[in-house]
Amino acid sequence: MRIFSGNYHAYREAIETEQRAAEAETRETKAEHRKQVREREAMQVRISRDNRRGKAFSHNHRKPGLAMGNDKNRSQNTAAKRSAQAADSVKEAFDAYQATQNKIRPDEHVHLDLPGTQLPNGTRVLTSSIVDLTGPEHVRLVGPNGSGKTTFLNKVARGDVEYSVDCGYLRQKITLPENRTILEMVTEANPTAHPQFIRDQLAQLLFRDDQVHRRTDQLSGGERFRAEFARVLLAEPSPQFLLLDEPTNNLDITTIKWLVQILESYEGAYLLVSHDEGFCKELSLTSQVHI
């Protein structure tokens, strides 16, 4: 527990200063980790090249068997030491990165770094008799219960309504695959992505460290929602168009705040159905369409 003297404004200033420092430190340690990964990969390339050259040299400059064996052993031992040192450097850099991530308050900031979801202005997204979307528009469908809002979203998801970019659908009822961890579930949705990319993005979505290894049946309602949204957002191909059907149903305040931050940083288009007026007022909606 920490005790702050002064008023709430002073508390907020102190927290914000700490968070800016933690985020800057996290960027530095992340860059260092990537540097160590690149150096390890370059070193492995050099070792493979040296091995090929060594084989060629041995073939062209024959030595007695014992001498050739000694040369080979020395070369292998040197390569093994270099590989181990590089692996240690990568691990140390990754541990430092995770340590700085842990300094960022999980309820303070959510950041998306998904360039594949960015949608240029003027891009035709959706054409229908109810609503047309062009570019990164954020549109709310409004109407009484039974007016067909969810039915319309389902038609779009099935392809019965014409849309021209990759689409992700966050349904009212969250159904997660059984016997999967969060990391496994998201990896299955994007099998070609580098594992570190997925871990980085899950950390930005507030699944950090060992949390990514939690199984879906161990998650709370809010965590299940975040895990499903992570699977939708990080899928391949990246969704430039989202359908959201009553996303705040049964969510706690913290998860709703998380969702607002995600949608405010999302650079694609979305079509939202929600009766939660407080939630909708927090969003930068382009327009509302009555149905």
DRENDO-1510 file (C-alpha; in Angstrom, 1 decimal, always signed):
<recs>
REC; n; res; u; v; w
REC; 1; MET; +0.0; +0.0; +0.0 .
REC; 2; ARG; +1.2; +3.5; -0.8 .
REC; 3; ILE; +0.1; +6.7; +1.0 .
REC; 4; PHE; +0.0; +10.0; -0.8 .
REC; 5; SER; -0.1; +13.3; +0.9 .
REC; 6; GLY; -2.0; +16.2; -0.6 .
REC; 7; ASN; -5.3; +16.3; -2.6 .
REC; 8; TYR; -6.5; +14.2; -5.4 .
REC; 9; HIS; -5.0; +16.5; -8.0 .
REC; 10; ALA; -1.5; +16.0; -6.5 .
REC; 11; TYR; -2.1; +12.3; -6.5 .
REC; 12; ARG; -3.0; +12.3; -10.2 .
REC; 13; GLU; +0.1; +14.3; -11.0 .
REC; 14; ALA; +2.3; +12.0; -9.1 .
REC; 15; ILE; +0.8; +8.9; -10.8 .
REC; 16; GLU; +1.0; +10.5; -14.3 .
REC; 17; THR; +4.7; +11.4; -13.8 .
REC; 18; GLU; +5.5; +7.9; -12.7 .
REC; 19; GLN; +3.6; +6.4; -15.6 .
REC; 20; ARG; +5.3; +8.6; -18.2 .
REC; 21; ALA; +8.7; +7.5; -16.8 .
REC; 22; ALA; +7.6; +3.9; -16.7 .
REC; 23; GLU; +6.4; +4.0; -20.3 .
REC; 24; ALA; +9.6; +5.7; -21.5 .
REC; 25; GLU; +11.7; +3.0; -19.7 .
REC; 26; THR; +9.5; +0.3; -21.2 .
REC; 27; ARG; +10.1; +1.7; -24.7 .
REC; 28; GLU; +13.9; +1.6; -24.1 .
REC; 29; THR; +13.9; -2.0; -22.7 .
REC; 30; LYS; +11.7; -3.1; -25.5 .
REC; 31; ALA; +14.1; -1.7; -28.1 .
REC; 32; GLU; +17.1; -3.3; -26.3 .
REC; 33; HIS; +15.3; -6.7; -26.3 .
REC; 34; ARG; +14.7; -6.4; -30.1 .
REC; 35; LYS; +18.3; -5.4; -30.6 .
REC; 36; GLN; +19.5; -8.5; -28.7 .
REC; 37; VAL; +17.2; -10.7; -30.7 .
REC; 38; ARG; +18.5; -9.3; -33.9 .
REC; 39; GLU; +22.1; -9.7; -32.8 .
REC; 40; ARG; +21.4; -13.3; -31.8 .
REC; 41; GLU; +19.9; -14.0; -35.2 .
REC; 42; ALA; +22.9; -12.4; -37.0 .
REC; 43; MET; +25.3; -14.4; -34.8 .
REC; 44; GLN; +23.5; -17.6; -35.7 .
REC; 45; VAL; +23.8; -16.7; -39.4 .
REC; 46; ARG; +27.6; -16.1; -38.9 .
REC; 47; ILE; +28.0; -19.5; -37.1 .
REC; 48; SER; +26.2; -21.3; -40.0 .
REC; 49; ARG; +28.4; -19.5; -42.5 .
REC; 50; ASP; +31.6; -20.3; -40.5 .
REC; 51; ASN; +30.6; -24.0; -40.3 .
REC; 52; ARG; +30.1; -24.1; -44.1 .
REC; 53; ARG; +33.5; -22.5; -44.6 .
REC; 54; GLY; +35.1; -24.8; -42.1 .
REC; 55; LYS; +33.7; -27.9; -43.9 .
REC; 56; ALA; +34.9; -26.6; -47.3 .
REC; 57; PHE; +38.4; -25.8; -45.9 .
REC; 58; SER; +38.7; -29.3; -44.3 .
REC; 59; HIS; +37.7; -30.9; -47.6 .
REC; 60; ASN; +40.3; -28.9; -49.5 .
REC; 61; HIS; +43.1; -29.0; -46.9 .
REC; 62; ARG; +43.1; -32.5; -45.5 .
REC; 63; LYS; +44.6; -33.1; -42.0 .
REC; 64; PRO; +45.2; -36.2; -40.0 .
REC; 65; GLY; +42.0; -37.5; -38.5 .
REC; 66; LEU; +42.8; -36.6; -34.9 .
REC; 67; ALA; +43.8; -33.0; -35.8 .
REC; 68; MET; +40.6; -32.6; -37.9 .
REC; 69; GLY; +38.6; -33.9; -35.0 .
REC; 70; ASN; +40.2; -31.5; -32.6 .
REC; 71; ASP; +39.5; -28.5; -34.9 .
REC; 72; LYS; +35.9; -29.6; -35.2 .
REC; 73; ASN; +35.5; -29.9; -31.4 .
REC; 74; ARG; +37.0; -26.5; -30.8 .
REC; 75; SER; +34.8; -24.9; -33.4 .
REC; 76; GLN; +31.7; -26.6; -32.0 .
REC; 77; ASN; +32.6; -25.6; -28.4 .
REC; 78; THR; +33.1; -22.0; -29.5 .
REC; 79; ALA; +29.8; -21.8; -31.4 .
REC; 80; ALA; +28.0; -23.3; -28.4 .
REC; 81; LYS; +29.5; -20.7; -26.0 .
REC; 82; ARG; +28.6; -17.9; -28.4 .
REC; 83; SER; +25.0; -19.2; -28.7 .
REC; 84; ALA; +24.6; -19.6; -25.0 .
REC; 85; GLN; +25.9; -16.1; -24.4 .
REC; 86; ALA; +23.5; -14.7; -27.0 .
REC; 87; ALA; +20.6; -16.6; -25.5 .
REC; 88; ASP; +21.5; -15.2; -22.0 .
REC; 89; SER; +21.6; -11.7; -23.4 .
REC; 90; VAL; +18.2; -12.1; -25.0 .
REC; 91; LYS; +16.7; -13.5; -21.8 .
REC; 92; GLU; +18.2; -10.7; -19.7 .
REC; 93; ALA; +16.8; -8.1; -22.1 .
REC; 94; PHE; +13.4; -9.7; -22.1 .
REC; 95; ASP; +13.3; -9.9; -18.2 .
REC; 96; ALA; +14.2; -6.2; -18.1 .
REC; 97; TYR; +11.4; -5.5; -20.5 .
REC; 98; GLN; +8.9; -7.4; -18.5 .
REC; 99; ALA; +10.1; -5.7; -15.3 .
REC; 100; THR; +9.5; -2.3; -16.7 .
REC; 101; GLN; +6.1; -3.3; -18.1 .
REC; 102; ASN; +5.1; -4.3; -14.6 .
REC; 103; LYS; +5.6; -0.7; -13.5 .
REC; 104; ILE; +2.8; +0.5; -15.8 .
REC; 105; ARG; -0.4; +0.5; -13.9 .
REC; 106; PRO; -2.8; -1.9; -15.6 .
REC; 107; ASP; -5.8; +0.4; -15.2 .
REC; 108; GLU; -3.9; +3.5; -16.6 .
REC; 109; HIS; -3.4; +3.1; -20.3 .
REC; 110; VAL; -4.1; +0.8; -23.1 .
REC; 111; HIS; -2.3; +1.2; -26.4 .
REC; 112; LEU; -2.8; -0.5; -29.7 .
REC; 113; ASP; +0.0; -0.9; -32.2 .
REC; 114; LEU; -1.8; -2.7; -35.0 .
REC; 115; PRO; -0.9; -1.0; -38.3 .
REC; 116; GLY; -2.8; -3.7; -40.2 .
REC; 117; THR; -6.1; -2.3; -38.8 .
REC; 118; GLN; -5.5; +1.2; -40.0 .
REC; 119; LEU; -8.1; +2.2; -42.6 .
REC; 120; PRO; -7.4; +5.1; -45.1 .
REC; 121; ASN; -9.9; +7.8; -45.5 .
REC; 122; GLY; -12.1; +7.3; -48.5 .
REC; 123; THR; -12.0; +3.5; -48.4 .
REC; 124; ARG; -15.4; +2.0; -49.1 .
REC; 125; VAL; -16.2; -0.3; -46.1 .
REC; 126; LEU; -19.9; -1.1; -46.2 .
REC; 127; THR; -22.7; -0.6; -48.6 .
REC; 128; SER; -26.3; -1.3; -47.5 .
REC; 129; SER; -29.8; +0.0; -47.4 .
REC; 130; ILE; -29.4; +0.8; -43.7 .
REC; 131; VAL; -26.0; +2.4; -43.4 .
REC; 132; ASP; -23.0; +3.1; -45.6 .
REC; 133; LEU; -19.5; +3.3; -44.1 .
REC; 134; THR; -16.5; +5.0; -45.7 .
REC; 135; GLY; -13.1; +5.2; -44.1 .
REC; 136; PRO; -12.5; +4.8; -40.4 .
REC; 137; GLU; -16.1; +5.8; -39.4 .
REC; 138; HIS; -17.4; +4.9; -36.0 .
REC; 139; VAL; -21.1; +4.5; -36.2 .
REC; 140; ARG; -23.8; +3.5; -33.7 .
REC; 141; LEU; -27.0; +1.7; -34.7 .
REC; 142; VAL; -29.9; +3.0; -32.6 .
REC; 143; GLY; -33.4; +1.5; -32.3 .
REC; 144; PRO; -35.8; -0.2; -30.0 .
REC; 145; ASN; -35.5; -3.8; -29.0 .
REC; 146; GLY; -36.6; -6.1; -31.9 .
REC; 147; SER; -35.9; -3.5; -34.5 .
REC; 148; GLY; -33.3; -5.7; -36.2 .
REC; 149; LYS; -30.0; -4.3; -35.1 .
REC; 150; THR; -28.4; -7.6; -34.2 .
REC; 151; THR; -30.0; -9.3; -37.2 .
REC; 152; PHE; -28.3; -6.7; -39.4 .
REC; 153; LEU; -24.9; -7.3; -37.8 .
REC; 154; ASN; -25.3; -11.0; -38.3 .
REC; 155; LYS; -26.1; -10.5; -42.0 .
REC; 156; VAL; -23.0; -8.4; -42.4 .
REC; 157; ALA; -20.9; -11.1; -40.6 .
REC; 158; ARG; -22.3; -13.8; -42.9 .
REC; 159; GLY; -21.5; -11.7; -46.0 .
REC; 160; ASP; -25.2; -11.2; -46.9 .
REC; 161; VAL; -24.5; -7.4; -46.9 .
REC; 162; GLU; -21.6; -6.2; -49.0 .
REC; 163; TYR; -18.4; -5.1; -47.3 .
REC; 164; SER; -15.0; -4.7; -48.7 .
REC; 165; VAL; -12.4; -5.0; -45.9 .
REC; 166; ASP; -11.5; -7.7; -43.4 .
REC; 167; CYS; -14.1; -7.8; -40.6 .
REC; 168; GLY; -14.1; -8.9; -37.0 .
REC; 169; TYR; -17.3; -9.6; -34.9 .
REC; 170; LEU; -17.6; -9.3; -31.2 .
REC; 171; ARG; -20.9; -11.0; -30.4 .
REC; 172; GLN; -23.1; -10.5; -27.3 .
REC; 173; LYS; -22.4; -14.0; -26.1 .
REC; 174; ILE; -18.7; -14.7; -25.6 .
REC; 175; THR; -17.7; -18.3; -26.5 .
REC; 176; LEU; -14.0; -19.2; -26.0 .
REC; 177; PRO; -12.3; -22.4; -27.1 .
REC; 178; GLU; -12.0; -24.9; -24.3 .
REC; 179; ASN; -8.7; -26.2; -23.0 .
REC; 180; ARG; -6.7; -23.3; -24.3 .
REC; 181; THR; -4.5; -20.6; -22.7 .
REC; 182; ILE; -5.0; -17.0; -23.8 .
REC; 183; LEU; -1.7; -17.2; -25.7 .
REC; 184; GLU; -2.6; -20.4; -27.4 .
REC; 185; MET; -6.1; -19.1; -28.4 .
REC; 186; VAL; -4.7; -15.9; -29.9 .
REC; 187; THR; -1.8; -17.7; -31.6 .
REC; 188; GLU; -4.4; -20.0; -33.3 .
REC; 189; ALA; -6.1; -17.0; -34.7 .
REC; 190; ASN; -2.8; -15.6; -36.1 .
REC; 191; PRO; -0.5; -18.6; -36.6 .
REC; 192; THR; +2.1; -16.8; -38.8 .
REC; 193; ALA; +2.8; -14.0; -36.3 .
REC; 194; HIS; +6.0; -14.0; -34.4 .
REC; 195; PRO; +5.4; -15.2; -30.8 .
REC; 196; GLN; +7.0; -12.1; -29.4 .
REC; 197; PHE; +4.7; -9.9; -31.4 .
REC; 198; ILE; +1.7; -11.7; -29.9 .
REC; 199; ARG; +3.0; -11.4; -26.4 .
REC; 200; ASP; +3.8; -7.7; -26.9 .
REC; 201; GLN; +0.3; -7.0; -28.1 .
REC; 202; LEU; -1.3; -9.1; -25.3 .
REC; 203; ALA; +0.8; -7.0; -22.8 .
REC; 204; GLN; -0.6; -3.8; -24.3 .
REC; 205; LEU; -4.1; -5.3; -23.9 .
REC; 206; LEU; -3.2; -5.9; -20.2 .
REC; 207; PHE; -2.4; -9.6; -20.4 .
REC; 208; ARG; +1.1; -9.6; -19.0 .
REC; 209; ASP; +3.8; -12.1; -18.0 .
REC; 210; ASP; +2.3; -15.4; -16.8 .
REC; 211; GLN; -1.3; -14.1; -17.4 .
REC; 212; VAL; -1.0; -15.2; -21.0 .
REC; 213; HIS; -0.8; -18.8; -19.8 .
REC; 214; ARG; -4.1; -18.7; -17.9 .
REC; 215; ARG; -6.7; -21.1; -19.3 .
REC; 216; THR; -10.0; -19.8; -20.7 .
REC; 217; ASP; -12.0; -21.7; -18.0 .
REC; 218; GLN; -10.1; -19.8; -15.3 .
REC; 219; LEU; -11.0; -16.3; -16.5 .
REC; 220; SER; -13.5; -13.9; -15.0 .
REC; 221; GLY; -16.3; -12.4; -17.1 .
REC; 222; GLY; -14.3; -9.2; -17.8 .
REC; 223; GLU; -11.2; -11.3; -18.6 .
REC; 224; ARG; -13.1; -13.5; -20.9 .
REC; 225; PHE; -14.3; -10.4; -22.8 .
REC; 226; ARG; -10.8; -9.0; -23.1 .
REC; 227; ALA; -9.4; -12.3; -24.2 .
REC; 228; GLU; -12.1; -12.6; -26.9 .
REC; 229; PHE; -11.5; -9.1; -28.1 .
REC; 230; ALA; -7.8; -9.7; -28.2 .
REC; 231; ARG; -8.4; -12.8; -30.4 .
REC; 232; VAL; -10.6; -10.7; -32.7 .
REC; 233; LEU; -8.1; -7.8; -32.9 .
REC; 234; LEU; -5.0; -9.8; -33.3 .
REC; 235; ALA; -6.4; -12.3; -35.9 .
REC; 236; GLU; -4.9; -12.7; -39.3 .
REC; 237; PRO; -5.9; -10.9; -41.5 .
REC; 238; SER; -6.1; -7.8; -39.3 .
REC; 239; PRO; -9.7; -6.6; -39.0 .
REC; 240; GLN; -10.2; -3.1; -40.4 .
REC; 241; PHE; -13.9; -3.2; -39.7 .
REC; 242; LEU; -15.4; -4.3; -36.3 .
REC; 243; LEU; -19.0; -5.3; -35.5 .
REC; 244; LEU; -19.8; -4.9; -31.8 .
REC; 245; ASP; -23.1; -6.1; -30.4 .
REC; 246; GLU; -23.9; -4.8; -26.9 .
REC; 247; PRO; -20.3; -5.2; -25.8 .
REC; 248; THR; -20.8; -3.7; -22.3 .
REC; 249; ASN; -23.4; -6.3; -21.2 .
REC; 250; ASN; -22.4; -7.7; -17.8 .
REC; 251; LEU; -19.0; -5.9; -17.8 .
REC; 252; ASP; -17.5; -4.3; -14.8 .
REC; 253; ILE; -16.5; -0.6; -14.8 .
REC; 254; THR; -12.8; -1.4; -15.2 .
REC; 255; THR; -13.4; -3.5; -18.3 .
REC; 256; ILE; -15.7; -0.9; -19.8 .
REC; 257; LYS; -13.0; +1.7; -19.3 .
REC; 258; TRP; -10.6; -0.7; -21.0 .
REC; 259; LEU; -13.0; -1.1; -23.9 .
REC; 260; VAL; -13.4; +2.7; -24.3 .
REC; 261; GLN; -9.6; +3.1; -24.6 .
REC; 262; ILE; -9.4; +0.3; -27.2 .
REC; 263; LEU; -12.1; +1.7; -29.4 .
REC; 264; GLU; -10.7; +5.3; -29.1 .
REC; 265; SER; -7.3; +4.1; -30.3 .
REC; 266; TYR; -8.7; +1.8; -33.0 .
REC; 267; GLU; -8.0; +3.2; -36.5 .
REC; 268; GLY; -10.4; +1.1; -38.4 .
REC; 269; ALA; -14.2; +1.4; -38.9 .
REC; 270; TYR; -16.7; +0.0; -36.5 .
REC; 271; LEU; -20.5; -0.5; -36.3 .
REC; 272; LEU; -21.8; -0.5; -32.7 .
REC; 273; VAL; -25.0; -1.7; -31.2 .
REC; 274; SER; -25.4; -0.6; -27.6 .
REC; 275; HIS; -28.1; +0.6; -25.2 .
REC; 276; ASP; -25.4; +1.9; -22.7 .
REC; 277; GLU; -25.7; +5.6; -23.1 .
REC; 278; GLY; -22.9; +6.4; -20.6 .
REC; 279; PHE; -20.5; +4.1; -22.5 .
REC; 280; CYS; -21.5; +5.7; -25.9 .
REC; 281; LYS; -20.9; +9.2; -24.6 .
REC; 282; GLU; -17.3; +8.3; -23.9 .
REC; 283; LEU; -16.7; +7.3; -27.5 .
REC; 284; SER; -15.9; +9.6; -30.4 .
REC; 285; LEU; -18.7; +8.4; -32.6 .
REC; 286; THR; -18.9; +9.7; -36.2 .
REC; 287; SER; -22.7; +9.3; -36.3 .
REC; 288; GLN; -25.8; +7.5; -35.1 .
REC; 289; VAL; -28.1; +5.7; -37.5 .
REC; 290; HIS; -31.7; +4.9; -36.5 .
REC; 291; ILE; -33.0; +1.5; -37.6 .
</recs>
